[in-house]
Amino acid sequence: MKRVMVSVMLSQERHQWLHEKRVEEVDNLVLYVLNQCKNGDEGGLVDLRLVAQHYSCKVTRKFIFNRRYLGEGKADGGPSFEEEEYVDAIFPFVIHLYSS
């Protein structure tokens, strides 16, 4: 199994094949952060931890389902209510899964 993971899933070819999907999500991330800085109610403050969590979930969702959002996204490129709940549920699960 380890050999398959290294030779197939973590190969250079697979990394290059998925490059466009990662770039698309990074472009969306930069647009969202820029909109938060310009129009933010808190004087342009952005929670980078939350942004990084949403980015990692979006990239994974884009790889698996070829979708960016769960439901409808916000006009500024931010996560929807469903997506915020999803991320809030996934990260504690992953932390507990790998805690032992």
C-alpha positions in Angstrom: 0.0 0.0 0.0 2.8 2.4 0.8 4.5 1.7 -2.5 1.2 2.5 -4.3 0.7 5.7 -2.4 4.2 6.9 -3.2 4.3 5.8 -6.8 0.8 6.8 -7.8 -0.9 9.3 -5.4 2.2 11.3 -4.5 3.9 11.2 -7.8 5.2 14.3 -9.7 2.7 13.6 -12.6 -0.3 13.6 -10.2 1.0 16.8 -8.6 1.2 18.5 -12.0 -2.1 17.1 -13.1 -3.9 18.8 -10.1 -2.0 22.0 -10.4 -4.8 23.9 -12.3 -7.3 23.1 -9.6 -5.0 24.3 -6.8 -4.3 27.5 -8.8 -8.1 28.1 -9.3 -8.6 27.8 -5.5 -5.7 30.1 -4.7 -7.1 32.8 -7.1 -10.4 32.5 -5.3 -8.7 32.7 -1.9 -6.7 35.9 -2.9 -9.9 37.5 -4.2 -11.7 36.7 -1.0 -8.9 38.1 1.2 -8.7 41.2 -1.0 -12.5 41.8 -0.6 -12.2 41.3 3.1 -9.5 43.9 3.4 -11.4 46.4 1.3 -14.9 45.9 2.6 -14.4 44.4 6.0 -16.4 45.7 8.9 -13.4 45.1 11.3 -11.1 47.5 9.5 -9.6 45.1 7.0 -8.7 42.3 9.5 -8.7 38.8 8.1 -8.6 35.6 10.2 -5.9 33.7 8.3 -6.4 30.5 10.3 -10.0 30.4 9.1 -9.0 31.3 5.5 -6.4 28.5 5.5 -8.9 26.0 6.8 -11.4 26.9 4.2 -8.7 26.8 1.5 -7.6 23.3 2.4 -11.2 22.0 2.5 -12.0 23.7 -0.8 -9.0 22.1 -2.5 -9.9 18.7 -1.2 -13.5 19.2 -2.3 -12.4 20.4 -5.7 -10.2 17.3 -6.2 -12.9 14.8 -5.1 -16.2 16.4 -6.2 -15.1 19.1 -8.7 -17.1 21.7 -6.7 -15.9 24.7 -4.8 -18.9 25.4 -2.5 -21.5 23.4 -0.6 -24.6 25.3 -1.6 -24.3 28.8 -2.9 -21.2 30.9 -2.2 -21.2 34.5 -1.1 -20.8 37.4 -3.5 -17.4 38.3 -2.1 -16.0 34.8 -2.7 -16.4 33.7 0.9 -17.7 30.5 2.3 -21.5 30.0 2.6 -23.2 29.1 5.8 -23.2 25.4 4.9 -19.5 25.5 4.2 -18.7 27.2 7.5 -20.6 24.4 9.3 -18.8 21.8 7.3 -15.4 23.2 8.1 -16.3 23.6 11.8 -17.3 19.9 11.9 -14.4 18.5 9.9 -11.4 20.0 11.7 -12.3 18.7 15.2 -12.9 15.3 13.7 -9.5 15.2 12.0 -7.8 16.5 15.2 -9.4 13.7 17.3 -8.7 11.1 14.6 -5.0 11.7 14.7 -4.7 12.5 18.4 -3.6 9.0 19.5 
